[in-house]
Amino acid sequence: MSDSDRATLQWLRTGDEAFASMLKAVQDARRSIELETYIYAPGPFSNQLRDSLVLAAHRGVQVRLLIDAWGSQDLDPAYWEPFQDAGGHFRWFNRGALAGLTFRDHRKLLLCDGRVAFTGGFNIAPEYEGDGVKRGWRDVGLRVEGPLVESLGEGFEAMWEASLLRHPRFMRWRRSLTRRFPQSHRHEVLWGFPGRGTHPFKQALLEDLDQAQDVRLMSAYFLPTLRIRRALWRVLRRGGRVRLLVPGISDVPMSQSATMFLYDKLLRSGVELFEYQPQILHGKLILIDNVVYAGSSNLDTRSLNINYEVMLRMTDRRLVEEARSLFDGALLHSRRVQLKTWRRERPWYRRWHQAWSYLFLSRIDLYFAKKMWRRSG
């Protein structure tokens, strides 16, 4: 691969870095802007971005926004009136439907002029502003140019059209997202969907874990499927190494408690477990030998089985090395969890709460989602 091809992807290590790059791309856009996000909340950057989108619409740029109605349920609809008055196009994903309690568009995408795209874990909200250490949540994103932008654009188009459908028809619409879009030689877009059928991200992840020796996982919400957990056990049994970085503090206490229910098994199996300390960890980064994944998907029941997600799989050597440096840098701000210490820190009432949280998020939430799938069929 040429140097120019390798330079088409760039890591965005902080909210400040990601938001500055996104804002410039919006301000430079001349033909089209597409924004898809789970959460959009008012704040210094959010308001500045909205104003830039209004200006873009005024100068004749076609601007479309697709925002998840559940994730952004606290956003005043009047917030977008200046944007719509300027000619911008706005849609809620799955608004006003019972399915909105279950099926969510958790993807984060920004595309400008079909030339540059942004994806990762960053929502458009004030808590992401900062460096992830002294201020703001710790997250990871990517700035993308080249063949993958077309693939990401096709994914946005499918979701934009499907957002007008009732969810049963929406489920069938997902077939359009499983088509093979143009990819780069060393990079690939992997979509995640609710329901039965092909799940490109999970399939690729399990294939990469099958022969893995070195696994590093950064996960904001860690509650993987049994198949993924067994794949991690096999890495350890054949002499490999698994390092897991999860939040020390979380914005979703129930999710953190459910993850803690797994700590004992993880530590006993040989997983090296770390908790990020300075800020809330929201990153989604997976390193498996010489492969790296990043995007919107957590390694939990909801992202792996229920939500709409997008991940990038990359094998470019430079990107992998930079991802290792990013992961190792986060470990410097983390506390390692030891088995003996952890067992002493778990009084009976915490064990009970962790077991209940695990049951609810891994079984009950998924049970109701499956009932929705059957209705969709």
C-alpha positions as CSV (number, residue, x, y, z in Angstrom):
1,M,0.0,0.0,0.0
2,S,1.3,3.5,-0.9
3,D,2.0,6.2,1.7
4,S,-0.9,8.2,0.3
5,D,-3.3,5.3,0.9
6,R,-2.1,4.8,4.5
7,A,-2.6,8.5,5.2
8,T,-6.4,8.3,4.5
9,L,-7.2,7.4,8.1
10,Q,-6.2,9.5,11.2
11,W,-6.8,8.8,14.9
12,L,-8.8,11.3,16.9
13,R,-7.6,10.8,20.4
14,T,-9.6,13.5,22.3
15,G,-12.9,15.2,22.1
16,D,-11.2,18.6,21.5
17,E,-9.2,17.1,18.6
18,A,-12.2,15.4,17.1
19,F,-14.6,18.3,17.4
20,A,-12.1,20.8,15.9
21,S,-11.6,18.6,12.9
22,M,-15.3,18.0,12.4
23,L,-16.1,21.6,12.6
24,K,-13.6,22.6,10.0
25,A,-14.9,19.9,7.6
26,V,-18.4,21.3,8.0
27,Q,-17.3,24.8,7.5
28,D,-15.3,23.8,4.3
29,A,-18.2,21.7,2.8
30,R,-19.6,23.0,-0.4
31,R,-22.0,20.2,-1.7
32,S,-23.3,17.9,1.1
33,I,-23.2,17.2,4.8
34,E,-24.7,14.1,6.5
35,L,-24.7,13.7,10.3
36,E,-26.0,10.7,12.1
37,T,-25.6,10.4,15.9
38,Y,-27.1,8.8,19.0
39,I,-26.9,11.8,21.3
40,Y,-27.0,15.5,20.4
41,A,-27.1,17.7,23.4
42,P,-26.7,21.5,23.6
43,G,-23.3,22.8,24.7
44,P,-20.5,25.1,23.5
45,F,-19.4,22.8,20.6
46,S,-22.9,21.5,19.8
47,N,-24.3,25.0,19.5
48,Q,-21.3,26.1,17.3
49,L,-21.8,23.0,15.1
50,R,-25.5,23.7,14.7
51,D,-24.8,27.3,13.7
52,S,-22.2,26.1,11.2
53,L,-24.8,23.7,9.8
54,V,-27.3,26.6,9.5
55,L,-24.7,28.6,7.6
56,A,-23.9,25.6,5.3
57,A,-27.6,25.3,4.5
58,H,-27.8,29.0,3.7
59,R,-24.9,28.8,1.2
60,G,-26.7,26.0,-0.7
61,V,-25.1,22.9,0.9
62,Q,-27.5,19.9,1.2
63,V,-27.5,19.1,4.9
64,R,-29.2,16.1,6.4
65,L,-29.3,15.2,10.1
66,L,-30.5,11.8,11.5
67,I,-30.7,11.7,15.3
68,D,-31.8,8.8,17.5
69,A,-35.0,9.8,19.2
70,W,-34.3,7.8,22.4
71,G,-30.7,8.9,22.8
72,S,-31.6,12.6,22.3
73,Q,-35.0,12.5,23.9
74,D,-34.2,15.5,26.1
75,L,-33.4,17.7,23.1
76,D,-36.0,20.4,22.6
77,P,-37.4,20.1,19.0
78,A,-37.3,23.8,18.7
79,Y,-33.5,23.5,18.8
80,W,-33.5,22.7,15.1
81,E,-35.9,25.3,13.9
82,P,-33.2,27.7,12.7
83,F,-31.6,24.8,10.8
84,Q,-34.9,23.7,9.2
85,D,-35.8,27.3,8.4
86,A,-32.5,27.6,6.5
87,G,-33.5,24.6,4.3
88,G,-31.8,21.8,6.3
89,H,-33.3,18.3,6.4
90,F,-33.9,16.7,9.8
91,R,-35.3,13.3,10.9
92,W,-35.6,11.5,14.1
93,F,-34.8,7.8,14.1
94,N,-37.6,5.6,15.5
95,R,-39.5,8.4,17.1
96,G,-42.8,7.7,19.0
97,A,-42.6,3.9,18.6
98,L,-42.5,1.3,21.3
99,A,-39.5,-0.1,19.4
100,G,-37.6,3.0,20.3
101,L,-37.3,1.6,23.8
102,T,-35.4,-1.3,22.3
103,F,-34.0,-0.6,18.8
104,R,-31.7,2.4,18.7
105,D,-29.4,4.0,16.1
106,H,-26.2,4.1,18.1
107,R,-24.0,5.0,15.1
108,K,-21.9,8.1,14.9
109,L,-21.2,9.4,11.4
110,L,-20.3,12.7,9.8
111,L,-19.8,12.9,6.1
112,C,-18.8,16.1,4.1
113,D,-18.9,16.4,0.3
114,G,-18.5,12.6,0.0
115,R,-14.8,13.3,0.6
116,V,-14.2,13.1,4.3
117,A,-15.9,11.2,7.1
118,F,-15.7,10.9,10.8
119,T,-16.8,8.0,13.0
120,G,-16.0,6.6,16.5
121,G,-17.5,6.8,19.9
122,F,-18.0,10.6,20.2
123,N,-21.6,11.8,20.6
124,I,-22.2,15.5,20.0
125,A,-22.5,16.6,23.6
126,P,-20.5,18.8,26.1
127,E,-19.2,15.9,28.2
128,Y,-16.9,14.9,25.3
129,E,-15.1,18.3,25.2
130,G,-11.6,18.0,26.7
131,D,-8.6,15.8,26.7
132,G,-10.0,12.8,28.5
133,V,-7.6,13.1,31.4
134,K,-8.1,16.5,33.0
135,R,-11.4,17.3,31.4
136,G,-14.0,15.5,29.4
137,W,-14.7,11.8,28.7
138,R,-12.0,9.6,27.2
139,D,-13.0,8.4,23.8
140,V,-11.6,7.4,20.4
141,G,-12.5,8.4,16.8
142,L,-11.3,8.4,13.2
143,R,-11.1,10.9,10.4
144,V,-11.4,9.0,7.1
145,E,-10.7,9.8,3.5
146,G,-10.6,7.5,0.5
147,P,-12.7,4.5,-0.5
148,L,-14.3,3.9,2.9
149,V,-16.1,7.3,2.7
150,E,-18.3,5.9,-0.1
151,S,-19.1,2.8,2.0
152,L,-20.0,5.0,5.0
153,G,-22.1,7.2,2.8
154,E,-24.1,4.2,1.4
155,G,-24.7,3.2,5.0
156,F,-26.1,6.6,5.9
157,E,-28.3,6.6,2.8
158,A,-29.9,3.3,3.8
159,M,-30.6,4.5,7.3
160,W,-31.9,7.8,6.1
161,E,-34.5,6.1,3.8
162,A,-35.3,3.5,6.4
163,S,-36.0,6.1,9.1
164,L,-39.4,6.8,7.4
165,L,-40.5,3.2,7.8
166,R,-42.2,1.4,10.7
167,H,-39.7,-0.8,12.4
168,P,-41.0,-4.2,11.0
169,R,-40.3,-2.9,7.5
170,F,-37.1,-1.3,8.7
171,M,-35.8,-4.7,9.8
172,R,-36.2,-6.0,6.3
173,W,-34.6,-2.8,4.9
174,R,-31.4,-3.8,6.6
175,R,-30.6,-6.2,3.8
176,S,-29.4,-3.2,1.8
177,L,-26.7,-2.6,4.4
178,T,-25.3,-6.0,4.0
179,R,-24.3,-5.4,0.4
180,R,-20.6,-5.2,-0.3
181,F,-19.7,-1.6,-0.5
182,P,-16.3,-0.3,-1.9
183,Q,-13.5,-1.0,0.6
184,S,-9.8,-0.1,0.8
185,H,-7.2,-2.9,0.7
186,R,-6.5,-2.8,4.4
187,H,-9.7,-1.2,5.8
188,E,-13.2,-2.4,6.0
189,V,-16.6,-1.1,7.2
190,L,-18.6,-3.5,9.3
191,W,-22.2,-2.8,10.2
192,G,-24.1,-4.1,13.3
193,F,-27.8,-4.8,13.3
194,P,-30.5,-6.0,15.6
195,G,-32.2,-9.4,15.0
196,R,-31.2,-12.6,13.3
197,G,-29.0,-13.0,10.3
198,T,-25.5,-11.9,9.3
199,H,-23.8,-9.7,11.8
200,P,-20.6,-8.6,10.0
201,F,-18.8,-7.1,13.0
202,K,-19.3,-10.1,15.3
203,Q,-18.4,-12.5,12.5
204,A,-15.1,-10.7,11.8
205,L,-14.3,-10.3,15.5
206,L,-14.7,-14.0,16.2
207,E,-12.6,-14.9,13.1
208,D,-9.8,-12.7,14.3
209,L,-9.9,-14.1,17.8
210,D,-9.7,-17.6,16.5
211,Q,-5.9,-17.6,16.2
212,A,-5.1,-14.5,18.3
213,Q,-2.2,-14.3,20.7
214,D,-2.3,-10.6,21.8
215,V,-5.7,-9.0,22.6
216,R,-6.3,-5.5,24.0
217,L,-9.9,-4.4,24.6
218,M,-11.0,-0.9,25.5
219,S,-14.7,-1.0,26.2
220,A,-17.0,1.5,27.8
221,Y,-19.6,-1.1,28.4
222,F,-18.3,-4.7,28.6
223,L,-20.9,-7.5,28.6
224,P,-19.9,-9.7,25.6
225,T,-21.7,-12.7,24.2
226,L,-20.8,-16.1,25.5
227,R,-19.2,-16.9,22.1
228,I,-16.9,-13.9,22.5
229,R,-16.0,-14.8,26.1
230,R,-15.2,-18.3,25.1
231,A,-13.0,-17.0,22.3
232,L,-11.1,-15.0,24.8
233,W,-10.7,-18.0,27.1
234,R,-9.2,-19.9,24.2
235,V,-6.7,-17.1,23.6
236,L,-5.5,-17.5,27.2
237,R,-5.5,-21.3,27.1
238,R,-3.1,-21.4,24.1
239,G,-0.7,-19.1,25.9
240,G,-1.9,-15.7,24.6
241,R,-2.5,-12.5,26.5
242,V,-5.7,-10.6,27.0
243,R,-5.8,-7.1,28.4
244,L,-9.1,-5.4,29.2
245,L,-9.6,-1.7,30.0
246,V,-13.0,-0.7,31.4
247,P,-14.3,2.5,33.2
248,G,-13.4,3.1,36.8
249,I,-16.4,5.4,36.9
250,S,-19.3,5.1,34.5
251,D,-22.3,7.1,33.3
252,V,-24.4,3.9,33.4
253,P,-23.9,2.4,36.9
254,M,-26.0,-0.7,36.1
255,S,-23.8,-1.5,33.1
256,Q,-20.6,-1.1,35.2
257,S,-22.2,-3.3,37.9
258,A,-23.0,-6.0,35.3
259,T,-19.4,-6.0,34.0
260,M,-18.2,-6.3,37.6
261,F,-20.2,-9.5,37.9
262,L,-17.8,-11.0,35.4
263,Y,-14.6,-9.8,37.1
264,D,-14.1,-12.9,39.1
265,K,-14.3,-15.2,36.1
266,L,-12.2,-12.9,34.0
267,L,-9.4,-12.6,36.6
268,R,-9.4,-16.3,37.4
269,S,-9.0,-17.1,33.7
270,G,-5.9,-14.9,33.4
271,V,-7.4,-11.7,31.9
272,E,-5.4,-8.6,32.9
273,L,-8.1,-6.2,34.0
274,F,-7.7,-2.4,34.3
275,E,-10.0,0.4,35.3
276,Y,-9.6,3.9,33.8
277,Q,-9.4,6.5,36.6
278,P,-9.3,10.2,35.7
279,Q,-12.6,10.5,33.6
280,I,-15.4,8.4,32.3
281,L,-14.1,6.0,29.7
282,H,-16.3,5.9,26.6
283,G,-13.9,4.5,24.0
284,K,-14.5,1.5,21.7
285,L,-11.1,0.1,20.6
286,I,-10.1,-3.5,19.9
287,L,-6.6,-4.7,19.1
288,I,-6.2,-8.3,18.0
289,D,-2.6,-9.1,17.0
290,N,-2.1,-6.9,13.9
291,V,-5.7,-5.9,13.5
292,V,-7.5,-2.9,15.0
293,Y,-11.2,-2.1,15.3
294,A,-12.8,1.2,16.2
295,G,-16.2,2.7,15.9
296,S,-19.5,3.0,17.7
297,S,-20.0,-0.5,19.0
298,N,-19.5,-1.5,22.6
299,L,-18.8,-5.1,23.6
300,D,-22.1,-5.5,25.4
301,T,-25.4,-7.2,24.8
302,R,-27.1,-4.1,23.5
303,S,-24.4,-3.1,20.9
304,L,-23.8,-6.7,19.8
305,N,-27.5,-7.8,19.5
306,I,-29.9,-4.8,19.5
307,N,-28.5,-1.5,18.3
308,Y,-27.5,-0.3,14.8
309,E,-23.7,0.2,14.9
310,V,-20.7,0.8,12.6
311,M,-17.2,-0.4,13.1
312,L,-14.0,-0.1,11.0
313,R,-11.6,-3.0,10.8
314,M,-8.0,-1.9,9.9
315,T,-4.8,-3.8,9.2
316,D,-2.6,-1.0,8.2
317,R,0.7,-1.2,10.2
318,R,0.9,2.5,11.1
319,L,-2.7,2.6,12.3
320,V,-2.2,-0.5,14.4
321,E,1.0,0.8,16.0
322,E,-0.7,4.1,16.8
323,A,-3.7,2.3,18.3
324,R,-1.3,0.3,20.5
325,S,0.3,3.5,21.7
326,L,-3.2,5.0,22.3
327,F,-4.2,1.9,24.4
328,D,-1.0,1.8,26.4
329,G,-1.3,5.5,27.1
330,A,-4.7,5.0,28.6
331,L,-3.3,2.2,30.8
332,L,-1.0,4.8,32.4
333,H,-4.1,6.4,33.9
334,S,-5.6,3.2,35.0
335,R,-5.7,0.9,38.1
336,R,-5.1,-2.8,37.7
337,V,-7.6,-5.0,39.4
338,Q,-6.2,-7.9,41.3
339,L,-8.2,-11.0,42.2
340,K,-7.5,-11.1,45.9
341,T,-8.1,-7.4,46.4
342,W,-11.3,-7.6,44.3
343,R,-12.8,-10.4,46.4
344,R,-12.2,-8.4,49.6
345,E,-14.0,-5.4,48.0
346,R,-17.2,-7.2,47.3
347,P,-19.6,-7.4,50.3
348,W,-22.7,-9.5,49.8
349,Y,-25.0,-6.6,48.8
350,R,-22.7,-5.6,46.0
351,R,-22.5,-9.1,44.8
352,W,-26.3,-9.2,44.7
353,H,-26.6,-6.0,42.9
354,Q,-24.0,-7.1,40.3
355,A,-25.7,-10.4,39.7
356,W,-29.1,-8.6,39.2
357,S,-27.6,-6.0,36.9
358,Y,-26.0,-8.8,34.8
359,L,-29.3,-10.7,34.6
360,F,-31.2,-7.7,33.5
361,L,-28.8,-6.4,30.9
362,S,-27.7,-9.8,29.5
363,R,-31.1,-11.6,29.6
364,I,-34.1,-9.5,30.3
365,D,-33.3,-6.6,27.9
366,L,-32.4,-9.1,25.2
367,Y,-35.6,-11.1,25.9
368,F,-37.8,-8.1,25.2
369,A,-35.7,-7.3,22.1
370,K,-36.3,-10.8,20.7
371,K,-40.0,-10.4,21.2
372,M,-39.8,-7.2,19.1
373,W,-37.9,-9.2,16.4
374,R,-40.7,-11.8,16.3
375,R,-43.2,-9.0,15.8
376,S,-41.0,-7.6,13.1
377,G,-40.9,-10.9,11.3
